Amino acid sequence: MHASQPLRVPVGTDAGRWSTFHGEKTLVVAARTVTSTVRVLECLPALLRGDRRVTVVFAHDPTSAFNDGVLDLLHDAGCRVIPWEQVGHADPDLILTASENIDVPDGHCPVLVLPHGIGFQKQVPDSRASGDRLSGVVPDSLLESGRAWLAISHPGQEEQLLSSHPKAAGRTLLVGDPCYDELLGSAGRAGAYRTALGVPDAHRLVVLSSTWGPTSLIGQDPGLAARLLAALPYDEFRVAAIVHPNVWSGHGSWQIRNLLAPALDAGLMLVPHIHAWRSALVAAEVVVGDHGSVTLYGAALGKPVLLGAFGSEAVPGTAVAALGRAAPRLDAHGDMHGQIASALTSRRPELFATIAEGAFDQPGRALPRLRAALYDLLRLPEPVPAPPQERFLAEPEKTGAQATAWTVTTTGPPGDGPDAVTVRRHPAAVSWEEADGGEDEVAGRFRHLACDEREPDRRLLESASVLLRGAPARSAAAGVRWIGETLDRLPGCRLAAAALAGGGALVGLRDGRVVEAAMTGPATDPGLPAAAVYALLRAAAPLDGALVALRVGAREEDVALRLRTAPPPGSAPR
């Protein structure tokens, strides 16, 4: 629709002729940025559920530097959108927004402003002037008009606001934080959310959280995700990233994915920025973040938090400033694996409890209080019965690609005895260096490169000592055939391994032998038995009949392998 063309249904000068539903009141939702629009979309269905008395239309204010994606979001949600210049002619009874910086048209209707973060915690660039302003505060002119109402989540925010903006006196509504209530109410489903994201059992999920701007985590150190993935063992951890919508809107998904390409190749889960971040945060077991609201939400949920960045624009005296003092810093160039492991083993949810108490008033009551305020401003009685209880967050969709190449380090035998091999894998996209020569040996420790046959990087594929079949072979004969073809095609490869559809795996050697690996314990993939066979070969240990306790990284459980060697039928030694 052209910006100057007015909407005729459900509002307009002759809307009565065309409308199917005729509401008593008109609510206009002002959408200016993706962040603020999402916040309203997440609240509004519960607030107005089933009420035909209220006609809702959305108006797009295109003046923000982060307006890209707003119209797509509204259209994808099925919203009816009017041009901004039509807002004043729509004769609204209430304007609802989560953007404090909208250019409100003249009129008399109240304007209810929801926070799109946690309080007034950050100084941000002022689009109306060359300096900065306090995030979350409407222009003085709107306060002076007596039309603005600012929803706050804690009484302390009113005190903070009045100290810097006295004209806000009497213009606040204490409602709590609906987003925090959703997160808190869904906390018991963290395990299910991890499963939905594709995090394997016994793996820990680390979530990187970045706000926007040059002092944000991603603005300060876009390579952190790759280095973190290189530091964390693949069989023990998964990593996801939540990036503020303003980064997506301001720079585009191509730029973000290009900057994060090494990490994405290593299996980074880049969480969609519209709604999915909430369930991903609930699923997190450790949060590495900055001064953004998502990091503070994670701390309020009792999760271990490490700060990878923290901007000076955080406002003193706020909850996020308190988080900056309380949360430990991540040494991004130190032993990140050790720091993450320490955060997990020394969990102290009480560390941030006081901070949460200073940010959220009466958790669990935000939606009823906000609903009461909304209907009061619309001058309508609340519907009976009350709305349903808070719903659980939807399960997130699996995101990110699987790693297809690994730097594999094996220890023992002989270091751990003849019957034990410890395997630790890291994604090769962020941990492999060609200068290493591919292999090393130090006191019983061996290092090699293993690749799935689907690895897209030709350099890695042709350098691999171990090749893995991506999908289980339907039969032993099919697995043996694939092994032979692979070893012929890639002369630098020492071993080729294929999982079998019925369980177990075949590991083919260049001398023509095939090791049949019968596995017990947790479900595994051919890369693990292949690593054990590789370690035994390098240690000159016998393969035939060997019973190997395969220890996967620091996990307590072992995977028992019973190895039997035999030449493939009809083959000659290589």
C-alpha positions as CSV (number, residue, x, y, z in Angstrom):
1,M,0.0,0.0,0.0
2,H,1.2,3.5,-0.9
3,A,2.0,5.6,2.2
4,S,-0.6,8.3,1.3
5,Q,-3.4,5.9,0.6
6,P,-5.7,5.7,3.7
7,L,-7.1,2.4,4.9
8,R,-10.9,2.1,4.5
9,V,-11.4,-1.1,6.7
10,P,-11.7,-1.3,9.7
11,V,-11.1,2.4,10.2
12,G,-11.8,5.4,7.9
13,T,-14.5,7.9,7.0
14,D,-16.8,5.2,5.6
15,A,-15.5,2.1,7.5
16,G,-19.1,1.4,8.7
17,R,-20.1,0.4,5.1
18,W,-17.3,-2.2,4.7
19,S,-16.6,-3.5,8.2
20,T,-17.7,-6.9,9.4
21,F,-16.9,-6.2,13.0
22,H,-18.0,-2.9,14.6
23,G,-16.1,-2.3,17.9
24,E,-17.0,0.3,20.4
25,K,-13.4,1.5,20.8
26,T,-10.5,1.8,18.5
27,L,-7.0,0.9,19.7
28,V,-4.1,2.0,17.5
29,V,-0.8,0.1,18.0
30,A,2.1,2.3,17.0
31,A,5.0,0.3,15.5
32,R,8.3,1.9,15.1
33,T,11.1,-0.7,15.6
34,V,11.1,-4.5,15.5
35,T,12.0,-4.6,19.2
36,S,9.1,-2.5,20.3
37,T,6.6,-4.0,17.9
38,V,7.4,-7.6,19.1
39,R,6.9,-6.6,22.7
40,V,3.3,-5.4,22.0
41,L,2.6,-8.4,19.8
42,E,3.6,-10.7,22.6
43,C,1.3,-9.0,25.1
44,L,-1.7,-7.9,23.2
45,P,-3.4,-11.3,22.5
46,A,-3.7,-12.1,26.2
47,L,-4.9,-8.6,27.0
48,L,-7.8,-8.4,24.5
49,R,-8.5,-12.1,24.1
50,G,-11.9,-12.6,22.5
51,D,-13.2,-9.0,23.1
52,R,-15.1,-7.8,20.0
53,R,-15.7,-4.4,21.6
54,V,-12.2,-3.3,20.6
55,T,-11.0,-2.8,17.0
56,V,-7.3,-3.0,16.7
57,V,-5.2,-1.5,13.9
58,F,-1.5,-1.0,13.6
59,A,0.3,2.1,12.4
60,H,3.8,2.1,11.1
61,D,6.0,5.0,12.2
62,P,8.9,4.9,9.6
63,T,11.2,7.4,11.3
64,S,13.5,5.0,13.3
65,A,17.0,4.1,12.2
66,F,15.9,0.6,12.9
67,N,12.6,0.5,11.0
68,D,13.7,-2.2,8.6
69,G,11.6,-5.4,9.1
70,V,8.7,-3.7,11.0
71,L,6.3,-3.9,8.1
72,D,7.3,-7.5,7.3
73,L,6.7,-8.4,11.0
74,L,3.3,-6.8,11.0
75,H,2.2,-8.4,7.8
76,D,3.5,-11.9,8.8
77,A,1.4,-11.5,12.0
78,G,-1.7,-10.7,9.9
79,C,-2.0,-7.2,11.2
80,R,-4.1,-4.5,9.5
81,V,-1.7,-1.6,9.0
82,I,-2.7,2.0,8.4
83,P,-0.3,4.8,7.1
84,W,1.1,6.9,9.8
85,E,-0.5,10.0,8.6
86,Q,-3.9,8.4,9.0
87,V,-3.5,7.8,12.8
88,G,-5.0,11.2,13.7
89,H,-8.0,10.7,11.4
90,A,-8.7,7.2,12.8
91,D,-10.0,8.8,15.9
92,P,-8.4,6.3,18.3
93,D,-9.5,5.8,21.8
94,L,-6.0,4.7,22.9
95,I,-2.6,4.5,21.3
96,L,-0.5,1.6,22.6
97,T,3.2,1.4,21.9
98,A,6.5,0.0,23.3
99,S,8.4,2.8,21.5
100,E,8.8,5.9,23.6
101,N,10.0,7.9,20.6
102,I,7.0,7.9,18.3
103,D,5.8,11.1,16.8
104,V,2.3,11.1,18.4
105,P,-0.3,13.1,16.3
106,D,-2.3,15.8,17.8
107,G,-5.4,14.7,19.7
108,H,-6.8,13.9,23.1
109,C,-6.6,10.1,23.4
110,P,-4.2,8.6,26.0
111,V,-0.9,7.0,24.9
112,L,0.2,3.9,26.9
113,V,3.9,3.2,26.5
114,L,5.2,-0.2,27.5
115,P,8.9,-0.8,28.1
116,H,10.7,-2.9,25.5
117,G,13.5,-3.6,27.9
118,I,13.9,-3.5,31.7
119,G,13.4,0.0,33.0
120,F,15.3,3.1,32.1
121,Q,18.7,1.5,32.1
122,K,20.6,2.8,29.1
123,Q,21.6,6.0,27.4
124,V,20.9,5.8,23.7
125,P,21.4,8.1,20.7
126,D,18.6,10.7,20.4
127,S,17.0,10.7,16.9
128,R,15.6,14.2,17.6
129,A,19.0,15.7,18.5
130,S,22.7,15.2,18.3
131,G,23.2,13.9,21.8
132,D,22.0,11.0,23.9
133,R,18.8,10.4,25.9
134,L,17.5,8.1,28.5
135,S,16.0,5.0,26.9
136,G,12.3,4.5,27.6
137,V,11.3,8.2,28.3
138,V,8.8,9.9,26.0
139,P,9.4,13.5,24.9
140,D,8.6,16.2,27.4
141,S,5.9,17.6,25.1
142,L,3.9,14.4,25.4
143,L,4.4,14.4,29.2
144,E,3.2,18.0,29.3
145,S,0.1,17.2,27.3
146,G,-1.1,14.8,30.1
147,R,-1.7,12.1,27.5
148,A,1.3,9.8,28.2
149,W,1.3,6.9,30.6
150,L,4.5,5.0,31.2
151,A,4.2,1.4,32.3
152,I,7.0,0.5,34.7
153,S,8.0,-2.9,36.3
154,H,9.3,-1.7,39.7
155,P,8.6,1.3,42.0
156,G,12.3,2.2,42.0
157,Q,12.0,3.0,38.3
158,E,9.5,5.8,39.1
159,E,12.0,7.3,41.6
160,Q,14.8,7.1,39.0
161,L,12.6,8.7,36.3
162,L,11.4,11.6,38.5
163,S,15.0,12.5,39.4
164,S,15.8,13.1,35.7
165,H,12.4,13.9,34.3
166,P,10.2,15.7,36.9
167,K,7.5,16.2,34.3
168,A,6.8,12.4,34.5
169,A,5.2,12.9,37.9
170,G,1.9,11.2,38.0
171,R,2.3,9.6,34.6
172,T,3.6,6.1,35.5
173,L,1.6,2.9,35.9
174,L,3.2,0.1,38.0
175,V,2.3,-3.1,36.2
176,G,5.4,-5.4,36.4
177,D,7.1,-7.1,33.5
178,P,5.0,-9.5,31.3
179,C,8.1,-10.8,29.6
180,Y,9.8,-11.7,32.8
181,D,6.6,-13.5,34.0
182,E,6.6,-15.5,30.8
183,L,10.3,-16.5,31.3
184,L,9.7,-17.4,34.9
185,G,6.6,-19.3,34.2
186,S,8.3,-21.5,31.6
187,A,11.5,-22.1,33.6
188,G,10.4,-25.7,34.3
189,R,10.5,-26.5,30.6
190,A,14.2,-25.7,30.1
191,G,15.1,-29.3,29.3
192,A,12.3,-29.6,26.7
193,Y,13.5,-26.4,25.1
194,R,17.1,-27.7,24.9
195,T,15.8,-30.8,23.2
196,A,13.8,-28.8,20.7
197,L,16.9,-26.7,19.9
198,G,18.8,-29.9,19.1
199,V,21.0,-29.9,22.2
200,P,22.0,-33.6,22.8
201,D,21.5,-35.2,26.1
202,A,24.3,-34.6,28.7
203,H,25.4,-31.5,26.8
204,R,25.4,-28.0,28.4
205,L,24.0,-25.0,26.5
206,V,25.9,-21.8,26.6
207,V,24.0,-18.7,25.3
208,L,25.7,-15.6,24.1
209,S,23.5,-12.5,24.6
210,S,24.3,-9.2,22.8
211,T,22.5,-5.9,22.8
212,W,23.2,-3.4,20.0
213,G,25.8,-0.7,19.6
214,P,29.6,-0.4,19.6
215,T,30.0,-1.4,23.2
216,S,27.8,-4.5,22.9
217,L,29.2,-8.0,23.1
218,I,29.0,-8.5,19.3
219,G,30.1,-4.9,18.6
220,Q,33.2,-5.3,20.8
221,D,34.1,-8.9,19.9
222,P,32.3,-10.5,16.9
223,G,34.9,-13.3,17.0
224,L,34.0,-14.4,20.6
225,A,31.5,-17.0,19.4
226,A,34.1,-18.7,17.3
227,R,36.7,-18.7,20.0
228,L,34.2,-20.0,22.5
229,L,33.3,-22.9,20.2
230,A,37.0,-23.7,19.8
231,A,37.5,-23.8,23.5
232,L,34.4,-25.9,24.5
233,P,34.5,-29.7,23.8
234,Y,32.0,-30.6,21.1
235,D,30.7,-33.7,23.0
236,E,29.9,-31.6,26.1
237,F,28.6,-28.2,25.0
238,R,26.5,-26.4,22.5
239,V,26.5,-22.7,21.9
240,A,23.6,-20.4,20.8
241,A,23.6,-16.6,20.2
242,I,20.9,-14.1,20.8
243,V,21.5,-10.9,18.9
244,H,19.4,-7.7,19.5
245,P,16.8,-7.0,16.8
246,N,18.4,-3.6,16.2
247,V,21.5,-5.3,14.9
248,W,19.5,-7.4,12.5
249,S,17.5,-4.3,11.4
250,G,20.5,-2.0,11.2
251,H,22.9,-4.3,9.5
252,G,20.9,-7.0,7.9
253,S,21.1,-10.8,8.4
254,W,23.8,-11.2,5.7
255,Q,26.2,-9.0,7.6
256,I,25.6,-10.8,10.8
257,R,26.0,-14.2,9.3
258,N,29.1,-13.1,7.4
259,L,30.7,-11.9,10.6
260,L,29.7,-15.1,12.5
261,A,30.5,-17.5,9.5
262,P,33.3,-19.4,11.3
263,A,31.2,-19.9,14.3
264,L,28.2,-20.9,12.3
265,D,30.3,-23.5,10.4
266,A,31.3,-24.8,13.9
267,G,27.7,-25.4,14.9
268,L,26.7,-22.0,16.4
269,M,22.9,-21.8,16.8
270,L,21.9,-18.3,15.8
271,V,18.5,-17.8,17.5
272,P,15.8,-16.0,15.4
273,H,15.4,-12.5,16.8
274,I,11.6,-12.1,16.8
275,H,10.1,-14.4,19.5
276,A,12.4,-17.5,19.9
277,W,15.0,-15.8,22.1
278,R,12.8,-16.2,25.1
279,S,12.7,-20.0,25.1
280,A,16.4,-20.1,24.1
281,L,17.2,-18.0,27.2
282,V,15.1,-20.4,29.4
283,A,17.1,-23.3,27.9
284,A,20.4,-21.7,28.7
285,E,22.6,-23.2,31.4
286,V,25.2,-20.4,31.3
287,V,24.7,-16.9,29.8
288,V,27.6,-14.9,28.5
289,G,26.3,-11.4,27.9
290,D,26.6,-7.6,28.3
291,H,24.5,-4.7,29.5
292,G,21.4,-5.6,27.6
293,S,18.1,-6.6,29.0
294,V,18.4,-10.3,27.9
295,T,21.5,-10.7,30.1
296,L,19.6,-9.2,33.0
297,Y,16.6,-11.5,32.4
298,G,19.0,-14.5,32.4
299,A,20.5,-13.4,35.8
300,A,17.0,-12.9,37.2
301,L,16.2,-16.5,36.2
302,G,19.1,-17.6,38.4
303,K,21.4,-18.6,35.6
304,P,25.2,-18.2,35.9
305,V,26.2,-15.1,34.1
306,L,29.6,-14.0,32.7
307,L,30.0,-10.6,31.2
308,G,31.8,-10.6,27.9
309,A,31.3,-6.8,27.5
310,F,29.7,-4.0,29.4
311,G,29.0,-0.6,28.0
312,S,29.5,2.7,29.8
313,E,26.0,3.8,28.6
314,A,24.5,1.6,31.4
315,V,22.8,4.1,33.8
316,P,24.1,4.2,37.4
317,G,21.6,3.1,40.0
318,T,19.7,0.7,37.8
319,A,19.4,-3.0,38.0
320,V,21.6,-3.5,35.0
321,A,24.3,-1.4,36.6
322,A,24.1,-3.6,39.7
323,L,24.5,-6.6,37.4
324,G,27.7,-5.0,36.0
325,R,29.1,-4.8,39.5
326,A,28.0,-8.3,40.6
327,A,28.6,-10.6,37.6
328,P,32.1,-11.9,37.0
329,R,33.9,-10.9,33.7
330,L,34.8,-13.5,31.1
331,D,38.4,-13.5,30.1
332,A,37.8,-13.9,26.4
333,H,41.5,-14.7,25.7
334,G,42.0,-17.0,28.7
335,D,40.8,-20.5,29.6
336,M,37.2,-20.0,28.6
337,H,36.4,-23.7,29.0
338,G,37.6,-23.5,32.6
339,Q,35.6,-20.4,33.3
340,I,32.4,-21.9,31.9
341,A,32.9,-25.1,33.8
342,S,33.5,-23.1,37.0
343,A,30.3,-21.1,36.5
344,L,28.4,-24.4,36.1
345,T,29.9,-26.1,39.2
346,S,29.6,-23.1,41.4
347,R,26.1,-22.0,40.6
348,R,24.9,-19.2,42.9
349,P,21.4,-18.2,42.0
350,E,21.2,-16.0,45.1
351,L,24.0,-13.8,43.7
352,F,21.5,-12.0,41.5
353,A,18.3,-12.4,43.6
354,T,18.6,-9.0,45.1
355,I,19.1,-7.5,41.6
356,A,15.9,-9.2,40.3
357,E,14.0,-8.0,43.3
358,G,15.0,-4.4,42.4
359,A,13.9,-4.8,38.8
360,F,10.6,-6.7,38.9
361,D,7.6,-6.0,41.2
362,Q,5.4,-8.9,42.2
363,P,6.3,-11.4,39.5
364,G,3.4,-13.3,38.0
365,R,0.9,-10.4,38.1
366,A,2.0,-8.3,35.2
367,L,-0.6,-9.3,32.6
368,P,-3.6,-8.8,34.9
369,R,-2.3,-5.4,36.1
370,L,-1.6,-4.3,32.5
371,R,-5.0,-5.6,31.4
372,A,-6.7,-3.5,34.1
373,A,-4.8,-0.4,33.1
374,L,-5.5,-0.9,29.4
375,Y,-9.3,-1.2,29.9
376,D,-9.3,1.7,32.3
377,L,-7.7,3.9,29.6
378,L,-10.2,2.6,27.0
379,R,-13.0,3.4,29.5
380,L,-14.4,-0.1,29.2
381,P,-15.2,-2.7,31.9
382,E,-12.9,-5.7,31.9
383,P,-14.4,-8.8,30.3
384,V,-15.6,-11.6,32.5
385,P,-14.2,-14.2,33.0
386,A,-10.6,-13.2,33.5
387,P,-8.1,-14.2,30.8
388,P,-6.5,-17.6,31.0
389,Q,-3.4,-18.1,33.1
390,E,0.0,-17.3,31.6
391,R,0.8,-19.7,28.8
392,F,4.1,-21.5,28.4
393,L,6.4,-20.2,25.8
394,A,6.4,-22.2,22.6
395,E,9.1,-24.6,22.0
396,P,11.9,-23.1,19.8
397,E,12.7,-24.5,16.4
398,K,16.0,-26.2,15.8
399,T,18.5,-23.8,14.3
400,G,22.1,-23.9,13.1
401,A,24.0,-26.4,11.1
402,Q,25.8,-29.4,12.5
403,A,29.5,-29.3,12.6
404,T,31.0,-31.7,10.0
405,A,34.7,-31.5,10.9
406,W,36.5,-32.0,14.2
407,T,39.9,-31.6,15.7
408,V,40.1,-34.8,17.7
409,T,42.5,-35.4,20.6
410,T,42.8,-38.9,22.1
411,T,44.6,-39.9,25.3
412,G,45.6,-43.5,26.0
413,P,46.6,-46.1,25.6
414,P,49.2,-46.4,27.1
415,G,48.6,-43.3,29.2
416,D,45.3,-44.6,30.6
417,G,46.1,-48.3,30.3
418,P,45.4,-50.6,27.4
419,D,41.6,-50.6,27.8
420,A,40.7,-46.9,28.1
421,V,40.8,-44.1,25.6
422,T,39.6,-40.6,26.3
423,V,38.3,-38.6,23.3
424,R,37.9,-34.8,23.2
425,R,36.6,-33.2,20.0
426,H,36.4,-29.5,18.9
427,P,34.8,-28.1,15.7
428,A,37.6,-27.9,13.1
429,A,36.1,-24.8,11.5
430,V,37.4,-22.8,14.5
431,S,40.1,-25.0,15.9
432,W,42.1,-26.5,13.0
433,E,45.3,-24.9,11.8
434,E,46.9,-26.3,8.7
435,A,50.4,-25.4,10.1
436,D,49.9,-28.1,12.8
437,G,50.6,-30.7,10.2
438,G,47.5,-32.7,11.0
439,E,48.8,-34.9,13.8
440,D,50.9,-34.8,16.9
441,E,52.0,-37.1,19.7
442,V,52.8,-36.1,23.2
443,A,53.0,-38.7,26.0
444,G,50.3,-40.9,24.6
445,R,48.2,-38.1,23.3
446,F,47.4,-38.1,19.6
447,R,45.7,-35.4,17.6
448,H,44.0,-35.8,14.2
449,L,41.4,-34.3,11.9
450,A,38.1,-36.1,11.3
451,C,35.6,-35.1,8.7
452,D,32.1,-36.1,7.8
453,E,31.9,-36.8,4.1
454,R,29.5,-33.9,3.7
455,E,32.2,-31.4,4.9
456,P,32.0,-28.5,2.4
457,D,35.6,-27.2,3.0
458,R,37.7,-29.1,0.5
459,R,40.9,-28.2,2.3
460,L,39.7,-29.9,5.5
461,L,38.2,-32.9,3.7
462,E,41.5,-33.7,1.9
463,S,43.5,-33.2,5.0
464,A,41.5,-35.5,7.2
465,S,43.0,-38.6,8.7
466,V,39.6,-40.0,9.4
467,L,36.5,-39.8,7.1
468,L,33.0,-40.5,8.4
469,R,29.9,-41.5,6.6
470,G,27.1,-39.0,7.2
471,A,24.2,-41.4,7.3
472,P,24.1,-44.9,8.7
473,A,24.8,-47.7,6.1
474,R,21.8,-50.0,5.5
475,S,24.0,-53.1,5.7
476,A,27.5,-54.2,6.6
477,A,28.2,-54.8,2.9
478,A,27.1,-51.3,2.0
479,G,29.3,-49.9,4.8
480,V,32.3,-51.9,3.6
481,R,31.8,-50.8,0.0
482,W,31.7,-47.1,1.1
483,I,34.8,-47.6,3.1
484,G,36.7,-49.0,0.2
485,E,35.6,-46.2,-2.2
486,T,36.4,-43.5,0.3
487,L,40.0,-44.8,1.0
488,D,40.6,-45.1,-2.8
489,R,39.3,-41.6,-3.4
490,L,41.2,-39.9,-0.6
491,P,44.7,-41.4,-0.4
492,G,45.7,-39.2,2.6
493,C,42.9,-40.7,4.8
494,R,44.0,-43.3,7.3
495,L,40.6,-44.6,8.4
496,A,37.0,-44.5,7.1
497,A,34.1,-45.2,9.4
498,A,30.4,-45.8,8.8
499,A,27.7,-46.3,11.3
500,L,25.3,-49.2,10.8
501,A,21.5,-48.7,10.7
502,G,21.1,-51.6,13.2
503,G,23.7,-50.2,15.6
504,G,27.4,-50.2,15.9
505,A,29.9,-49.1,13.3
506,L,32.5,-50.3,10.8
507,V,36.0,-48.7,10.8
508,G,38.1,-49.5,7.7
509,L,41.9,-49.4,7.8
510,R,44.1,-48.8,4.8
511,D,45.7,-52.3,5.2
512,G,42.3,-53.9,4.3
513,R,41.1,-54.7,7.8
514,V,37.7,-53.7,9.0
515,V,37.0,-53.2,12.7
516,E,33.5,-54.0,13.8
517,A,32.7,-51.8,16.7
518,A,29.8,-53.0,18.9
519,M,28.9,-50.1,21.2
520,T,27.0,-50.0,24.5
521,G,26.0,-47.0,26.6
522,P,24.6,-43.7,25.3
523,A,23.8,-43.3,21.6
524,T,26.9,-42.3,19.7
525,D,28.2,-41.6,16.2
526,P,30.9,-43.3,14.1
527,G,33.4,-40.5,15.0
528,L,33.8,-41.8,18.5
529,P,34.7,-45.4,17.7
530,A,36.8,-44.2,14.8
531,A,38.8,-42.0,17.3
532,A,39.3,-45.0,19.6
533,V,40.6,-47.2,16.7
534,Y,42.9,-44.4,15.6
535,A,44.3,-44.1,19.1
536,L,44.9,-47.9,19.3
537,L,46.6,-47.9,15.9
538,R,48.9,-45.0,16.8
539,A,49.8,-46.7,20.1
540,A,50.4,-50.1,18.3
541,A,47.8,-51.7,20.5
542,P,45.9,-54.8,19.4
543,L,42.5,-54.3,17.8
544,D,41.2,-57.9,17.5
545,G,39.0,-58.6,20.5
546,A,39.9,-55.4,22.3
547,L,37.3,-54.1,24.9
548,V,37.8,-50.4,25.1
549,A,36.3,-48.0,27.7
550,L,35.7,-44.9,25.6
551,R,35.6,-41.8,27.8
552,V,34.1,-38.9,26.0
553,G,35.7,-35.7,27.3
554,A,34.8,-34.9,30.9
555,R,31.5,-36.8,30.9
556,E,31.2,-39.4,33.6
557,E,29.7,-42.1,31.6
558,D,31.9,-44.4,29.4
559,V,30.9,-45.9,26.0
560,A,32.1,-49.5,25.9
561,L,33.4,-50.7,22.5
562,R,34.1,-54.3,21.7
563,L,36.3,-54.4,18.7
564,R,36.7,-57.3,16.2
565,T,38.8,-57.1,13.1
566,A,38.4,-59.0,9.9
567,P,39.3,-58.3,6.2
568,P,36.3,-57.3,4.1
569,P,35.0,-60.2,1.9
570,G,36.8,-60.5,-1.4
571,S,39.3,-57.8,-0.7
572,A,43.1,-57.8,-0.8
573,P,45.3,-55.9,1.6
574,R,46.0,-52.4,0.6
